[in-house]
Amino acid sequence: MSRRLAQLRMELDFFPSPIEDRPGLVLRDPYRYSDTTLILPPLFAQALSFYDGEHTDLDIRAHFAEVTGELQVSEMAAHLDEALSTAGFLHDDAFYALRDKAWHEFADAPDRQAAHAREGGYPEDPAELERTFDEYLAGEDAKADENLIAIAAPHVSPFGGVASYRAAYRSLGSSHRDRTFVILGTSHYGAPDRLGLTKKDFVTPYGTARTDQALVAKLAADCGSGAAMEDYCHSFEHSIEFQVVFLQHVYGPDVKILPILVGSYATSLMSGAAPEAGDGVKRLLDGLSELHAREGKRLCWVLGVDMAHMGARYGDEAAAEANRGAMEEVALRDRARIERLSEGDADGFWRLVQPNHDDLKWCGSAPFYTFLKAVPEARGSLRNYEQWNIDEGSVVTFAGMSFRGTR
């Protein structure tokens, strides 16, 4: 009797094996439900299409028999099935158990531990971290500007975006020290049309940044279905973590924060409607607007955002080289969007993002839009723009910006 094969988790990372003597396809879990990495030989990689929730074990055995010319393929099929299931890569009971365990562990944890200090994002040793970030931010102190209400910095690895991080964080002055920093980070893995919230303090090698739990609770109540409380994606997302480390370097380890992950608004990109056409997004934008109106200058906003993602790594046919060839046109289009941001023109900015479902793949577009809708009086200044080859064939663009209030 046949058995239907479980569906493969399509949110996994898939890429060719970089190991010369182990060709095939690498599978790993960006959500960190599983710490397993599989390298599937080409024969097994070709069979992944059968894990669609519709095919059966008889189908995959017939496939293996056809491509190998062997009749005894049951063990081969069983081995692939067991490897995928044990790794948590299928929509089956093994995965659901891993997922539920991870969700509960994060919800029960007393704080949000650093996830990227040990992965090359920044030094884990506090003394080395301080020396490194001193070099990153070296320069003259910013002049006090009471009307500075926000900065936008990259969320690429700090060593890759030093000049833009510096341009953004040197804009902050001592007058902002006692404010609560509302950090709007790109949510790379969360639901597209909601905010991800957490009450947890953020721990880094510098110490513990304090999350304003009262503001989180009020925002969660105001946003309703437009927000997810204790969003598990916070546990491994880097777009907020990097901003926390920079803020701690500037103001000390116990800096006050309000960490918010912003979904991509993919529904709007696909439909052509405004993001707030959906009830959840409208409610979250209203909630953030109310937060700004109520708290005013007790807050300073920090956007952890990258811009375009071009080249082989990001699904483009052609390789990309920073500041050359097609990337010169990307720079012009980036700057057109930045001009709309600087003018506080949220709707005009989004009209530049929507065509072709955002073929520039700006992962920071939703946080930018969200900020301008929440703080409509903000007007921006571009302080630095960069393109960086994250690998030989792929480029990320980003900038350092500051925003002042006009009232």
C-alpha positions as CSV (number, residue, x, y, z in Angstrom):
1,M,0.0,0.0,0.0
2,S,1.4,3.4,-0.9
3,R,2.1,6.2,1.5
4,R,1.9,9.9,0.6
5,L,5.2,11.7,1.0
6,A,5.3,14.7,3.3
7,Q,5.8,18.2,1.8
8,L,9.3,19.6,1.7
9,R,9.8,22.9,3.7
10,M,10.3,25.4,0.9
11,E,11.6,28.1,3.3
12,L,14.8,26.1,3.7
13,D,18.1,27.4,2.2
14,F,19.1,25.5,-0.9
15,F,22.4,26.1,-2.7
16,P,25.0,24.0,-4.6
17,S,27.6,22.2,-2.4
18,P,30.8,24.2,-2.2
19,I,32.8,21.0,-1.3
20,E,34.6,19.8,-4.4
21,D,34.5,16.1,-3.5
22,R,30.9,16.2,-2.3
23,P,28.8,17.6,-5.2
24,G,25.1,18.0,-4.8
25,L,22.7,20.3,-3.0
26,V,23.1,21.8,0.4
27,L,19.9,22.1,2.6
28,R,19.9,24.0,5.9
29,D,17.3,25.7,8.1
30,P,17.5,29.5,8.3
31,Y,14.9,29.4,11.1
32,R,17.2,27.4,13.2
33,Y,14.5,24.9,14.2
34,S,17.1,22.3,13.1
35,D,20.9,22.6,13.3
36,T,21.4,19.9,10.7
37,T,23.0,20.6,7.3
38,L,22.4,18.0,4.6
39,I,24.4,17.7,1.4
40,L,22.3,15.6,-1.0
41,P,24.0,13.9,-3.8
42,P,22.6,14.8,-7.3
43,L,20.5,11.6,-7.4
44,F,18.7,12.5,-4.2
45,A,18.5,16.2,-5.0
46,Q,16.7,15.4,-8.2
47,A,14.1,13.5,-6.2
48,L,13.1,16.4,-4.0
49,S,10.4,17.4,-6.4
50,F,8.4,14.3,-5.2
51,Y,8.1,15.8,-1.8
52,D,5.2,18.1,-2.7
53,G,2.5,16.5,-0.5
54,E,0.9,14.8,-3.5
55,H,3.4,12.1,-4.7
56,T,3.7,8.7,-2.9
57,D,6.6,6.5,-1.9
58,L,5.7,4.3,-4.9
59,D,6.3,7.3,-7.2
60,I,9.8,8.0,-5.8
61,R,10.7,4.3,-5.9
62,A,9.7,4.2,-9.6
63,H,11.8,7.3,-10.2
64,F,14.9,5.8,-8.5
65,A,14.4,2.5,-10.5
66,E,14.2,4.4,-13.8
67,V,17.3,6.6,-13.3
68,T,19.5,3.9,-11.7
69,G,18.3,0.8,-13.6
70,E,18.0,-1.0,-10.3
71,L,15.0,-2.8,-9.0
72,Q,15.8,-2.9,-5.3
73,V,15.5,0.8,-4.5
74,S,13.3,0.7,-1.4
75,E,16.2,1.2,0.9
76,M,17.4,4.2,-1.1
77,A,14.0,5.8,-0.9
78,A,13.7,5.1,2.8
79,H,17.1,6.5,3.5
80,L,16.3,9.9,1.8
81,D,12.9,10.0,3.5
82,E,14.5,9.4,6.9
83,A,17.3,11.9,6.4
84,L,14.9,14.7,5.5
85,S,12.5,13.9,8.3
86,T,15.1,13.5,11.0
87,A,16.6,16.8,9.9
88,G,13.3,18.6,10.3
89,F,13.1,19.4,6.6
90,L,9.6,18.0,6.0
91,H,6.1,19.1,7.1
92,D,5.7,16.1,9.4
93,D,5.5,15.4,13.1
94,A,9.3,15.5,13.5
95,F,9.4,19.1,12.2
96,Y,6.3,20.2,14.2
97,A,8.0,18.9,17.4
98,L,11.2,20.8,16.6
99,R,9.3,24.0,15.8
100,D,7.1,23.9,18.9
101,K,10.1,23.2,21.1
102,A,11.9,26.2,19.6
103,W,8.9,28.5,20.0
104,H,8.4,27.5,23.6
105,E,12.1,27.8,24.5
106,F,12.2,31.4,23.2
107,A,8.9,32.3,24.8
108,D,10.2,31.0,28.2
109,A,13.7,32.5,27.9
110,P,14.3,35.4,30.3
111,D,16.0,37.4,27.5
112,R,17.1,37.4,23.9
113,Q,20.7,36.2,23.7
114,A,23.1,37.4,21.1
115,A,22.9,35.2,18.0
116,H,25.6,36.7,15.7
117,A,28.6,37.4,18.0
118,R,30.0,34.0,17.4
119,E,29.3,33.9,13.6
120,G,31.5,36.7,12.4
121,G,29.0,39.5,12.7
122,Y,31.1,41.2,15.4
123,P,33.7,40.2,18.0
124,E,32.4,38.2,21.0
125,D,35.1,39.5,23.4
126,P,33.9,42.8,24.9
127,A,37.4,44.4,24.8
128,E,37.9,43.4,21.2
129,L,34.4,44.5,20.4
130,E,35.0,48.0,21.8
131,R,38.3,48.4,19.9
132,T,36.7,47.3,16.7
133,F,33.7,49.6,17.0
134,D,35.9,52.5,18.1
135,E,37.6,52.1,14.7
136,Y,34.2,51.7,12.9
137,L,32.8,55.0,14.4
138,A,36.0,57.0,14.5
139,G,35.4,60.7,13.7
140,E,34.2,64.0,15.1
141,D,31.3,64.1,17.5
142,A,28.0,65.0,16.0
143,K,26.7,68.5,16.6
144,A,23.7,68.5,18.9
145,D,20.4,68.4,16.9
146,E,17.3,68.4,19.1
147,N,15.2,67.9,15.9
148,L,16.9,64.6,14.9
149,I,14.3,62.0,15.3
150,A,15.7,59.0,13.4
151,I,18.6,57.4,11.7
152,A,18.7,54.6,9.1
153,A,21.7,52.3,9.1
154,P,22.4,49.0,7.2
155,H,22.0,45.6,8.6
156,V,24.7,43.9,6.6
157,S,27.6,42.6,8.6
158,P,29.2,45.6,10.2
159,F,32.6,45.1,8.5
160,G,30.8,45.3,5.1
161,G,29.0,48.6,5.7
162,V,31.4,50.5,8.0
163,A,31.0,53.9,6.2
164,S,27.2,53.8,6.2
165,Y,27.0,52.6,9.8
166,R,29.4,55.4,10.8
167,A,27.5,58.0,8.8
168,A,24.2,57.1,10.6
169,Y,25.5,56.6,14.1
170,R,27.7,59.7,14.1
171,S,24.5,61.7,13.6
172,L,23.4,60.8,17.1
173,G,24.3,63.2,19.9
174,S,24.5,63.1,23.7
175,S,21.0,64.7,23.8
176,H,19.5,61.4,22.6
177,R,21.1,59.3,25.4
178,D,18.0,59.0,27.6
179,R,15.5,58.3,24.8
180,T,14.0,55.0,24.0
181,F,15.2,53.8,20.6
182,V,12.5,52.3,18.5
183,I,14.3,49.9,16.3
184,L,12.5,49.0,13.1
185,G,14.3,46.0,11.7
186,T,13.6,44.1,8.5
187,S,11.9,40.8,9.2
188,H,13.5,38.4,6.9
189,Y,11.6,35.4,8.1
190,G,8.4,36.6,9.7
191,A,4.8,37.0,8.3
192,P,4.7,39.6,5.6
193,D,1.9,41.8,6.8
194,R,2.6,42.2,10.5
195,L,5.0,43.4,13.2
196,G,7.1,41.0,15.3
197,L,7.2,42.1,18.9
198,T,9.0,40.9,22.0
199,K,9.3,42.1,25.6
200,K,12.7,40.5,26.1
201,D,15.8,42.4,26.9
202,F,18.7,42.0,24.3
203,V,21.9,40.6,25.6
204,T,25.2,41.2,23.7
205,P,28.9,41.0,24.7
206,Y,28.5,44.6,26.0
207,G,25.7,43.7,28.4
208,T,21.9,44.0,28.5
209,A,19.9,46.5,26.5
210,R,16.6,47.1,28.3
211,T,13.4,46.7,26.3
212,D,10.5,49.0,27.4
213,Q,8.0,46.4,28.3
214,A,5.2,48.9,28.9
215,L,5.5,50.3,25.4
216,V,5.6,46.8,23.9
217,A,2.4,45.8,25.7
218,K,0.6,49.0,24.6
219,L,1.7,48.6,21.0
220,A,0.7,44.9,21.0
221,A,-2.8,45.9,22.3
222,D,-3.1,48.7,19.7
223,C,-1.9,46.6,16.8
224,G,-4.0,43.6,17.6
225,S,-3.8,41.1,14.6
226,G,-1.2,43.4,13.0
227,A,1.4,42.2,15.5
228,A,2.8,38.9,16.8
229,M,3.9,38.9,20.4
230,E,7.1,37.1,21.3
231,D,7.8,36.5,17.6
232,Y,10.3,33.6,17.5
233,C,12.0,35.3,14.5
234,H,13.6,37.7,17.0
235,S,15.7,34.9,18.4
236,F,18.0,34.8,15.3
237,E,17.2,37.9,13.3
238,H,20.3,40.2,12.8
239,S,18.6,43.4,11.6
240,I,17.9,44.5,15.1
241,E,20.8,42.9,16.9
242,F,23.4,44.8,15.0
243,Q,21.7,48.1,15.8
244,V,21.6,47.2,19.5
245,V,25.3,46.7,19.5
246,F,26.0,50.0,17.9
247,L,23.7,51.8,20.3
248,Q,25.3,50.2,23.2
249,H,28.7,51.2,22.0
250,V,27.5,54.8,21.7
251,Y,25.4,55.1,24.9
252,G,26.3,52.2,27.1
253,P,25.0,48.7,27.6
254,D,21.7,49.5,29.3
255,V,20.4,51.6,26.5
256,K,16.6,51.6,26.3
257,I,15.0,50.0,23.2
258,L,11.7,49.0,21.6
259,P,12.6,46.2,19.1
260,I,10.2,45.8,16.2
261,L,10.5,43.5,13.2
262,V,8.6,44.7,10.2
263,G,7.2,42.3,7.6
264,S,7.8,42.8,3.9
265,Y,4.3,43.9,2.9
266,A,4.5,41.3,0.2
267,T,0.7,41.3,-0.3
268,S,0.9,44.9,-1.4
269,L,3.8,44.2,-3.7
270,M,1.9,41.4,-5.4
271,S,-1.5,43.1,-5.5
272,G,-0.5,46.7,-6.3
273,A,-2.7,48.0,-3.5
274,A,-1.3,50.2,-0.7
275,P,0.0,48.2,2.3
276,E,-2.7,49.6,4.6
277,A,-5.4,48.2,2.3
278,G,-5.1,45.2,4.5
279,D,-6.7,45.5,7.9
280,G,-3.7,44.1,9.8
281,V,-1.2,46.6,8.2
282,K,-3.6,49.5,8.7
283,R,-4.0,48.6,12.4
284,L,-0.2,48.3,12.9
285,L,0.4,51.6,11.1
286,D,-2.2,53.3,13.3
287,G,-0.6,51.7,16.4
288,L,2.8,53.1,15.5
289,S,1.4,56.5,14.7
290,E,-0.3,56.6,18.1
291,L,3.0,55.6,19.7
292,H,4.7,58.5,18.0
293,A,1.9,61.0,18.9
294,R,1.9,59.9,22.5
295,E,5.7,59.6,23.2
296,G,7.1,62.3,20.9
297,K,10.7,63.2,21.6
298,R,11.0,60.6,24.3
299,L,11.7,58.3,21.3
300,C,14.4,58.1,18.7
301,W,13.8,55.8,15.8
302,V,16.5,53.5,14.3
303,L,15.9,51.7,11.0
304,G,18.0,48.6,10.4
305,V,17.6,48.4,6.6
306,D,19.5,47.3,3.5
307,M,18.4,48.4,0.0
308,A,18.9,46.5,-3.3
309,H,20.0,42.9,-3.6
310,M,21.3,42.0,-7.1
311,G,23.2,39.2,-8.7
312,A,23.5,35.4,-8.6
313,R,22.8,35.0,-4.9
314,Y,19.5,36.7,-5.2
315,G,18.1,34.9,-8.2
316,D,19.4,37.1,-11.0
317,E,20.8,35.5,-14.1
318,A,23.7,38.0,-14.4
319,A,26.4,38.4,-11.9
320,A,26.7,41.9,-10.3
321,E,29.7,44.0,-9.6
322,A,29.5,47.0,-7.3
323,N,29.4,50.4,-9.0
324,R,29.9,48.9,-12.4
325,G,27.7,48.0,-15.4
326,A,24.1,47.3,-14.4
327,M,24.8,48.5,-10.9
328,E,25.2,52.0,-12.1
329,E,21.6,52.0,-13.2
330,V,20.7,50.4,-9.8
331,A,22.4,53.4,-8.1
332,L,20.2,55.8,-10.0
333,R,17.1,54.0,-9.1
334,D,18.2,53.7,-5.4
335,R,18.8,57.4,-5.3
336,A,15.3,58.1,-6.8
337,R,13.8,56.2,-3.9
338,I,16.1,57.8,-1.4
339,E,14.9,61.2,-2.6
340,R,11.3,60.2,-1.9
341,L,12.3,59.1,1.6
342,S,14.1,62.4,2.2
343,E,11.0,64.3,1.2
344,G,8.9,62.2,3.6
345,D,6.8,61.0,0.7
346,A,5.8,57.5,1.8
347,D,3.3,57.0,-1.0
348,G,5.7,58.2,-3.7
349,F,8.4,56.0,-2.3
350,W,6.1,53.0,-2.4
351,R,5.0,53.7,-6.0
352,L,8.7,53.3,-7.0
353,V,8.9,50.1,-5.0
354,Q,5.9,48.3,-6.4
355,P,6.6,47.8,-10.1
356,N,7.7,44.3,-11.1
357,H,7.1,43.3,-7.4
358,D,10.2,45.3,-6.5
359,D,12.8,44.0,-8.9
360,L,15.5,45.8,-6.9
361,K,14.6,43.6,-3.9
362,W,14.9,46.3,-1.3
363,C,14.6,44.4,2.0
364,G,14.3,47.7,3.9
365,S,11.4,49.1,1.9
366,A,8.7,48.1,4.5
367,P,10.5,49.5,7.5
368,F,11.1,52.8,5.6
369,Y,7.5,53.0,4.6
370,T,6.3,52.1,8.1
371,F,8.5,54.9,9.6
372,L,7.3,57.6,7.2
373,K,3.7,56.7,7.9
374,A,4.2,56.7,11.7
375,V,6.2,59.9,11.7
376,P,4.9,61.9,8.7
377,E,6.8,65.1,9.6
378,A,10.2,63.3,9.1
379,R,12.5,64.7,6.5
380,G,15.7,62.9,5.6
381,S,19.3,63.5,4.6
382,L,21.5,61.0,2.8
383,R,24.8,60.9,4.6
384,N,26.4,57.9,2.7
385,Y,25.5,55.5,-0.1
386,E,27.4,52.3,-0.8
387,Q,27.4,49.2,-2.9
388,W,29.1,46.1,-1.6
389,N,30.0,42.8,-3.3
390,I,28.8,40.3,-0.7
391,D,30.3,37.7,-2.9
392,E,31.9,37.7,-6.3
393,G,28.6,37.8,-8.2
394,S,26.2,39.5,-5.9
395,V,25.8,43.1,-4.6
396,V,23.9,44.6,-1.7
397,T,23.3,48.4,-1.6
398,F,22.7,50.4,1.6
399,A,23.0,53.9,3.1
400,G,23.4,55.9,6.2
401,M,20.6,58.5,6.7
402,S,19.3,60.8,9.3
403,F,15.8,62.3,9.7
404,R,14.8,65.5,11.4
405,G,11.3,66.6,12.4
406,T,9.6,69.6,10.7
407,R,7.4,70.5,13.6
